[in-house]
Amino acid sequence: MGIIETGITVAKMLIPPKSDDPSDQQRWRWLVFTSLIGAYTVILLHIVLACGLLPTVYPGFALASEEKDVQKRIDVIASLSLEHEIRDKTFQLCHEQDQRKRDALNDELSKLQREYYDISKNWYNVPSCGLL
């Protein structure tokens, strides 16, 4: 029996019986009652877990303030990585003799500078060749 067939069987069980037999009516009432209690329990458990009220089981969803802190940390790590790449490309540019390779390095440096600006909202001061 597949999931669809089981769902159809359960749905049919929730339909009130056509007979006026009190035992059938009582069985149907108890079935509806337990189904409602089960659904409410699942919803309540979801809310408790989502809000983080049982942190040992599940810490809950991230709060907006936590998301901002995590994003700041990611931005710092990304900017440090970009600074390292910019210094590395600048070092390569200072020691490169082939003009086509120098042009490609300049293009890469421009792209890295734009990425750095997107993250930190300011331009990275590229060190001159004399300082490398």
C-alpha positions as a Python dict, from the first residue, in 0.01 Angstrom:
ca = {
    (1, 'M'): (0, 0, 0),
    (2, 'G'): (151, 330, -108),
    (3, 'I'): (135, 671, 48),
    (4, 'I'): (-150, 786, -175),
    (5, 'E'): (-362, 482, -98),
    (6, 'T'): (-298, 525, 276),
    (7, 'G'): (-396, 892, 253),
    (8, 'I'): (-718, 802, 73),
    (9, 'T'): (-798, 537, 334),
    (10, 'V'): (-739, 783, 621),
    (11, 'A'): (-949, 1049, 449),
    (12, 'K'): (-1233, 798, 403),
    (13, 'M'): (-1212, 711, 773),
    (14, 'L'): (-1273, 1078, 863),
    (15, 'I'): (-1602, 1084, 670),
    (16, 'P'): (-1895, 1033, 910),
    (17, 'P'): (-2054, 688, 895),
    (18, 'K'): (-2383, 659, 711),
    (19, 'S'): (-2532, 421, 966),
    (20, 'D'): (-2704, 544, 1279),
    (21, 'D'): (-2537, 275, 1488),
    (22, 'P'): (-2413, 443, 1810),
    (23, 'S'): (-2094, 234, 1820),
    (24, 'D'): (-2001, 345, 1464),
    (25, 'Q'): (-2077, 707, 1554),
    (26, 'Q'): (-1870, 683, 1872),
    (27, 'R'): (-1578, 520, 1688),
    (28, 'W'): (-1588, 798, 1427),
    (29, 'R'): (-1595, 1067, 1698),
    (30, 'W'): (-1291, 917, 1870),
    (31, 'L'): (-1109, 892, 1537),
    (32, 'V'): (-1176, 1259, 1459),
    (33, 'F'): (-1078, 1358, 1814),
    (34, 'T'): (-746, 1170, 1802),
    (35, 'S'): (-674, 1305, 1453),
    (36, 'L'): (-725, 1663, 1574),
    (37, 'I'): (-514, 1608, 1884),
    (38, 'G'): (-239, 1456, 1666),
    (39, 'A'): (-247, 1748, 1423),
    (40, 'Y'): (-239, 2003, 1708),
    (41, 'T'): (50, 1816, 1870),
    (42, 'V'): (252, 1820, 1548),
    (43, 'I'): (187, 2193, 1499),
    (44, 'L'): (275, 2271, 1861),
    (45, 'L'): (593, 2065, 1838),
    (46, 'H'): (691, 2249, 1519),
    (47, 'I'): (638, 2588, 1685),
    (48, 'V'): (836, 2486, 1994),
    (49, 'L'): (1126, 2361, 1785),
    (50, 'A'): (1122, 2654, 1543),
    (51, 'C'): (1127, 2909, 1826),
    (52, 'G'): (1417, 2735, 1992),
    (53, 'L'): (1235, 2656, 2314),
    (54, 'L'): (1413, 2319, 2330),
    (55, 'P'): (1771, 2420, 2244),
    (56, 'T'): (1915, 2083, 2342),
    (57, 'V'): (1699, 1917, 2076),
    (58, 'Y'): (1702, 2190, 1810),
    (59, 'P'): (1834, 2545, 1853),
    (60, 'G'): (1561, 2699, 1637),
    (61, 'F'): (1584, 2929, 1341),
    (62, 'A'): (1837, 3210, 1331),
    (63, 'L'): (1726, 3550, 1449),
    (64, 'A'): (1780, 3850, 1226),
    (65, 'S'): (2040, 3989, 1467),
    (66, 'E'): (2233, 3661, 1456),
    (67, 'E'): (2217, 3662, 1078),
    (68, 'K'): (2372, 4009, 1067),
    (69, 'D'): (2656, 3900, 1297),
    (70, 'V'): (2727, 3598, 1081),
    (71, 'Q'): (2718, 3812, 766),
    (72, 'K'): (2966, 4057, 922),
    (73, 'R'): (3203, 3771, 1001),
    (74, 'I'): (3172, 3637, 649),
    (75, 'D'): (3239, 3984, 508),
    (76, 'V'): (3553, 4021, 722),
    (77, 'I'): (3684, 3684, 607),
    (78, 'A'): (3604, 3764, 244),
    (79, 'S'): (3769, 4108, 263),
    (80, 'L'): (4085, 3958, 418),
    (81, 'S'): (4096, 3699, 143),
    (82, 'L'): (4048, 3966, -123),
    (83, 'E'): (4320, 4184, 31),
    (84, 'H'): (4560, 3889, 12),
    (85, 'E'): (4465, 3821, -352),
    (86, 'I'): (4504, 4189, -444),
    (87, 'R'): (4853, 4203, -288),
    (88, 'D'): (4947, 3877, -462),
    (89, 'K'): (4826, 4001, -803),
    (90, 'T'): (5002, 4334, -749),
    (91, 'F'): (5326, 4152, -671),
    (92, 'Q'): (5285, 3947, -989),
    (93, 'L'): (5209, 4265, -1185),
    (94, 'C'): (5520, 4439, -1055),
    (95, 'H'): (5743, 4155, -1171),
    (96, 'E'): (5570, 4072, -1501),
    (97, 'Q'): (5741, 4179, -1824),
    (98, 'D'): (5489, 4056, -2086),
    (99, 'Q'): (5237, 4331, -2165),
    (100, 'R'): (4947, 4092, -2238),
    (101, 'K'): (4993, 3924, -1902),
    (102, 'R'): (5016, 4265, -1736),
    (103, 'D'): (4685, 4363, -1898),
    (104, 'A'): (4524, 4041, -1776),
    (105, 'L'): (4659, 4102, -1426),
    (106, 'N'): (4524, 4458, -1433),
    (107, 'D'): (4182, 4323, -1531),
    (108, 'E'): (4194, 4073, -1245),
    (109, 'L'): (4299, 4349, -1005),
    (110, 'S'): (4006, 4564, -1117),
    (111, 'K'): (3765, 4276, -1063),
    (112, 'L'): (3908, 4206, -717),
    (113, 'Q'): (3885, 4577, -630),
    (114, 'R'): (3516, 4583, -731),
    (115, 'E'): (3448, 4275, -518),
    (116, 'Y'): (3632, 4435, -226),
    (117, 'Y'): (3431, 4755, -269),
    (118, 'D'): (3103, 4560, -279),
    (119, 'I'): (3188, 4403, 55),
    (120, 'S'): (3357, 4683, 248),
    (121, 'K'): (3215, 4991, 69),
    (122, 'N'): (3561, 5141, 21),
    (123, 'W'): (3851, 5080, -214),
    (124, 'Y'): (4155, 4884, -107),
    (125, 'N'): (4476, 5086, -119),
    (126, 'V'): (4695, 4881, -348),
    (127, 'P'): (5058, 4895, -234),
    (128, 'S'): (5306, 5033, -485),
    (129, 'C'): (5571, 4811, -639),
    (130, 'G'): (5841, 4968, -422),
    (131, 'L'): (5669, 4845, -104),
    (132, 'L'): (5638, 4485, -223),
}
